[in-house]
Every structure is written in structure tokens, then in C-alpha cells.
Amino acid sequence: MRKKLLQICTLGLLGVIALTGCGTEKAGNTGKDNDSFKIVTSFYPMYIATVNITKGIDGVEVVNMTKPQTGCLHDYQLTPEDMKKLEKANALVANGAGMEAFLDKAAKQQKAMKIIDASNGIALLQDDAGEENPHVWVSVTDAIAQAKNIAEQLGLADPKHAEAYQKNAKVYVAKLEELKKEMHGVIDPLPNKNIVTFHEAFPYFAKEFNLHIAAVIEREPGSQPTPQEIEQTVEKIKQLKVKALFAEPQYPADAARTIAQESGAKVYSLDPVVTGDANESAADAYITAMKKNVEVLREALQ
């Protein structure tokens, strides 16, 4: 009897060890905690929207993949640190529209990770060469569409929190709608509508607020204009009587200052909201930056 009881206990212990072993292996393979839903955002604008949509939801964690000072992800290459963050992610919130060239690679390497495309269904603007512009969030209307997209797609990926995502999205969208109303109230009556911008970040903004981008100083950040391009820009500024050049706080404004000296226009700064701190204040970062942009435009375009 004692021998039989010892055999039963031994088999039970082995079963517990086997089950424990299987559980450990599964957790090691996925790198994800089944009790939480981990969201990685591609860069700062997506982080801002996502922390608003996930605000106060227990069990949901949001991490920004790139450093908050990275800026736009033109030609960005994934780093080993980025890949470690993605390994633990249940979902990646991306701007889409061609901003993140690495999406296919990330999706292939993390097949269980859901890609949230914030620009899904948004009509994209094209430049003269037919290339689509991905800077949709700079338009408040499109930022609203992105917030709704993120909430809807997160709900599909994480049904447990779908209702909470939608509830938070409605609160954030209401704030953005109020922001848009305030901005139109200031910008629409301004007498001057011609502006010169730093790079291709503001076409959606200009379209929404009926501004005319007379020239773009640098097509891509870091690509200095040639002397001929500077001369052409100066001539266009003089012809259109453009009073303001708009650089961006994330990039050097050397070319803008050169053009300003030769044209008589003044250099101001408009923020496309691509850099900032990934902390509690990030939830209001988009609204705060846009309100500041409105005050800059009010001064520049009177």
C-alpha cells in the first residue's frame, strides 16, 4: 500500500514539474505577459494619441519605440533596442501612409504582433512627383481620424478593453474638435495666406486652414537647398510678397535665415509635433503645440 502511494505521489510531482516546464517555455517564446496588453508606438505623434486612448485602463501598457527626440521616421532603421521592445508588444501603433518603411520587416519578425495603421482610410496628398505625403497628423481633422482609427483597431486586437478605448477616444476627439474650432477662429480671418515652410510637414495643415505654401525650403530634413534653389525661393517670396518663413524647432534654420536676409521676410517656427517628452504631460502635447502654432501664425500673418 505504501509502495503504491509513493508511486502516485511521484507521478503527481512529475506532472507538476512537466506543467511548470511547459508554462515557462511558452512565456519565454512569446515574451508577452498574458495578464497585460503591451502597445508600442512608432514615434511621438502616435504615442500622444495612444496614451490618450489608453488613459486609465488597467493592464494596458504603452511604450514609445523610438526616442521622443527622433522626429519624423524618414529612412529610419530599426535598432536592436527597438526590436527588443517589439518582441514584447501585442500591438504596434504606426502612422502608416509610408512613414514607417520598416513595417514589413517588423511584421515578418513579430507575426503575432498586431499592426495598428492610424492613417487607414485617410486621403493622402501627393507632391509634384506623385509621392504621397505621410504627415497627416499635422492636420487636426486627420489627427481626429487617426485617434478614431487607433481606438477601433486596438479594440479589435484587444476586445477586453474595446469599450474603454472607445470611451477615451470620444473624450480626446472632443478636445481636438474644440481645438480645431479655436484654430479656425484665429487663422481664417488672417489677411495673409502665403507661407514658406521648412520641409514637407505642413501640406495637410495648410489645406485644412486654407494656407498657400509658396515654397518649401528643404524637401527633406538635412538636404540643404542649392544656391539656385535659394535664389528661386527668394524671387518667389518677393513676387508673392510673402512675409513669413516657417522653420521647425527640430531642425537647423540656416537656410531659412539666409533666405530671410535676401528676401526681407521674417523667420518664425512652426512645430509639427514630432518630438517631446514621453511622460504624463505627453497627453496634452499635441494640443499645446498646436495652440502655440496658432499664436505664431497670428503674429506672422497679420
C-alpha positions in Angstrom: 0.0 0.0 0.0 2.8 2.4 1.0 4.7 1.5 -2.3 1.6 2.2 -4.4 1.0 5.6 -2.6 4.7 6.5 -3.2 4.2 5.8 -6.9 1.1 8.0 -7.1 2.9 10.9 -5.3 5.9 10.6 -7.6 3.7 10.6 -10.8 1.9 13.7 -9.4 5.1 15.5 -8.7 6.4 14.7 -12.2 3.2 16.1 -13.7 3.5 19.3 -11.8 7.1 19.7 -13.0 6.1 19.0 -16.6 3.3 21.5 -16.5 5.5 24.1 -14.9 8.2 23.5 -17.5 5.7 23.9 -20.4 4.4 27.2 -18.9 7.9 28.6 -18.6 8.8 27.7 -22.2 5.6 29.3 -23.5 6.2 32.5 -21.7 9.8 32.6 -22.9 8.8 32.1 -26.5 6.2 34.9 -26.6 7.9 37.4 -24.4 4.4 38.7 -23.5 2.5 38.7 -20.2 -0.9 37.2 -20.7 -2.3 39.5 -18.0 -1.4 42.7 -19.8 -1.7 44.2 -23.2 1.5 45.9 -24.4 1.4 48.6 -27.0 4.4 50.0 -28.8 4.1 53.3 -30.7 6.4 54.0 -33.7 7.1 57.7 -32.9 6.0 60.7 -30.8 2.7 61.7 -32.6 1.4 58.1 -32.3 2.5 58.0 -28.7 0.5 61.2 -27.9 -2.7 59.8 -29.5 -2.3 56.3 -27.9 -1.7 57.5 -24.3 -5.0 59.5 -24.6 -6.9 56.4 -25.9 -5.4 54.1 -23.2 -5.6 56.5 -20.3 -6.5 54.9 -17.0 -7.0 51.4 -18.5 -5.6 48.8 -16.1 -3.5 46.1 -17.8 -2.6 48.2 -20.8 0.9 49.5 -21.2 2.2 52.0 -23.8 5.8 52.4 -24.8 7.2 54.6 -27.5 9.6 52.7 -29.7 11.9 55.5 -30.9 13.4 58.1 -28.7 11.0 61.0 -28.2 13.5 63.4 -29.9 13.9 61.2 -33.0 11.4 63.3 -35.1 10.0 62.0 -38.4 11.0 58.5 -39.4 12.3 59.3 -42.8 14.6 56.3 -43.8 14.6 55.2 -40.1 16.3 51.8 -39.5 15.2 49.6 -36.6 17.8 49.2 -33.8 18.4 46.2 -31.6 16.7 48.2 -28.8 13.7 48.7 -31.0 13.5 45.0 -31.7 13.5 44.2 -28.0 10.6 46.5 -27.5 8.7 44.9 -30.4 9.3 41.4 -29.1 7.2 42.2 -26.1 4.5 44.0 -28.0 1.0 42.8 -28.6 0.4 45.7 -30.9 2.4 48.4 -32.8 0.6 51.7 -33.5 2.1 53.2 -36.6 1.3 56.3 -38.5 1.3 54.4 -41.8 1.0 56.2 -45.2 4.6 55.3 -45.9 6.1 57.0 -42.8 7.5 53.7 -41.3 9.4 51.9 -44.1 10.3 49.2 -41.6 6.8 48.0 -41.0 7.0 44.9 -43.3 10.2 43.8 -41.6 8.7 44.3 -38.1 5.5 42.4 -39.1 7.6 39.4 -40.5 9.7 39.2 -37.4 6.8 39.6 -35.0 4.0 37.7 -36.6 1.8 37.6 -33.5 2.0 41.4 -33.2 -1.0 43.4 -34.5 -0.1 46.4 -36.7 -2.4 49.4 -36.0 -2.5 51.6 -39.1 -3.5 55.1 -37.8 -3.8 56.5 -41.4 -6.2 53.9 -42.7 -8.8 55.5 -44.9 -7.3 59.0 -44.9 -7.0 60.6 -48.3 -3.3 61.2 -48.9 -1.8 64.3 -50.6 0.8 63.9 -53.2 3.8 66.2 -54.2 4.7 67.2 -57.7 6.4 63.9 -58.3 3.4 61.9 -57.3 4.9 60.8 -53.9 2.4 60.5 -51.1 2.9 62.7 -48.1 2.7 60.8 -44.7 2.4 63.9 -42.4 -1.3 63.5 -41.9 -1.4 64.1 -38.1 -0.4 67.8 -38.6 -4.0 68.4 -39.8 -6.3 68.4 -36.8 -9.0 66.8 -38.8 -6.7 63.9 -39.8 -5.4 63.7 -36.2 -9.1 63.1 -35.2 -9.4 60.4 -37.8 -6.2 58.8 -36.6 -7.4 58.7 -33.0 -10.7 57.0 -34.1 -8.6 54.5 -36.2 -6.4 53.7 -33.3 -9.3 53.1 -30.9 -11.2 51.0 -33.3 -8.2 48.8 -34.3 -7.0 48.4 -30.7 -10.5 47.3 -29.8 -10.3 44.5 -32.4 -6.8 43.5 -31.2 -7.8 43.7 -27.6 -11.6 43.1 -27.2 -11.3 43.1 -23.4 -10.7 46.8 -23.4 -12.5 47.8 -26.6 -15.3 49.8 -24.8 -12.7 51.7 -22.7 -10.7 52.6 -25.8 -13.8 54.0 -27.5 -14.8 55.9 -24.4 -11.3 57.6 -24.1 -11.2 58.3 -27.8 -14.5 60.2 -27.6 -13.1 62.4 -24.8 -9.9 63.1 -26.8 -11.7 63.7 -30.1 -14.0 66.2 -28.3 -10.8 68.1 -27.2 -9.4 68.0 -30.7 -12.7 69.2 -32.2 -12.6 72.2 -29.8 -9.0 72.8 -30.7 -9.9 72.9 -34.4 -12.7 75.3 -33.8 -10.4 77.7 -31.9 -7.7 77.5 -34.6 -10.1 78.3 -37.4 -11.4 81.2 -35.4 -7.9 82.7 -35.3 -6.4 81.6 -38.7 -9.4 82.1 -41.0 -9.6 85.9 -40.7 -5.8 86.5 -41.2 -5.2 88.6 -44.2 -2.0 86.9 -45.5 -2.2 83.2 -46.5 1.1 82.7 -48.3 3.8 80.9 -46.3 7.2 79.3 -46.9 7.9 76.1 -44.9 11.0 74.1 -43.9 10.1 70.7 -45.3 7.1 68.7 -46.4 5.5 68.5 -43.0 2.7 71.1 -43.4 0.6 70.4 -46.6 -2.2 68.8 -44.6 -2.1 71.7 -42.1 -2.1 74.2 -45.0 -5.0 72.5 -46.7 -7.1 72.5 -43.5 -6.6 76.2 -42.8 -6.6 77.5 -46.4 -2.9 78.5 -46.3 -0.8 78.6 -49.5 2.6 77.0 -49.3 4.5 79.2 -51.8 7.8 77.3 -51.4 9.5 74.5 -49.4 13.0 75.4 -48.3 14.2 71.8 -47.8 12.3 68.9 -49.3 13.9 66.5 -46.7 15.5 67.3 -43.4 19.2 67.7 -43.8 19.1 68.2 -47.5 20.4 71.8 -48.0 19.0 73.7 -50.9 21.3 74.6 -53.7 22.2 78.3 -54.4 19.9 78.2 -57.4 17.0 76.9 -55.3 17.6 79.6 -52.7 17.6 82.3 -55.4 14.4 80.9 -56.9 12.8 80.8 -53.4 13.8 84.4 -52.8 12.3 85.5 -56.1 9.0 83.7 -55.4 8.8 85.3 -51.9 9.3 88.8 -53.4 6.7 88.1 -56.2 4.1 86.8 -53.7 5.0 89.3 -51.0 5.4 86.5 -48.5 6.1 88.0 -45.1 6.9 84.8 -43.1 9.3 81.8 -43.4 8.5 78.9 -41.1 11.3 76.7 -39.8 10.8 73.9 -37.4 12.2 73.6 -33.9 13.6 70.1 -34.6 16.0 71.2 -37.4 18.6 73.9 -38.1 17.2 77.0 -39.7 20.4 78.2 -41.5 18.8 78.1 -45.0 15.7 79.9 -43.8 17.8 82.7 -42.2 19.8 83.1 -45.5 16.6 83.4 -47.5 15.1 85.8 -44.9 18.1 88.1 -45.2 17.9 88.2 -49.0 14.1 88.5 -49.2 13.2 90.6 -46.3 10.8 88.0 -44.9 11.0 87.1 -41.2 11.7 83.6 -39.8 9.2 82.0 -37.4 8.9 78.5 -36.0 6.0 76.0 -36.6 6.0 72.7 -34.7 4.8 69.6 -36.5 4.7 67.9 -33.0 7.2 65.1 -33.8 9.4 65.5 -30.7 8.7 65.8 -27.0 8.8 64.1 -23.6 7.3 60.7 -23.1 5.8 61.4 -19.7 2.5 62.3 -18.2 2.4 65.7 -19.9 2.5 63.9 -23.4 -1.2 63.5 -23.4 -1.7 67.3 -23.9 1.4 67.8 -26.1 -0.4 67.9 -29.5 -3.0 70.4 -28.3 -0.4 72.6 -26.5 1.9 72.7 -29.6 -1.0 73.5 -32.0 -2.2 76.3 -29.8 1.3 77.7 -29.8 1.4 77.4 -33.6 -1.8 79.4 -33.8 -0.2 82.3 -31.9 2.8 82.2 -34.1 0.6 82.4 -37.2 -1.4 85.2 -35.7 1.7 87.2 -35.3 3.3 86.3 -38.6 0.3 86.6 -41.0 -1.3 89.8 -39.7 
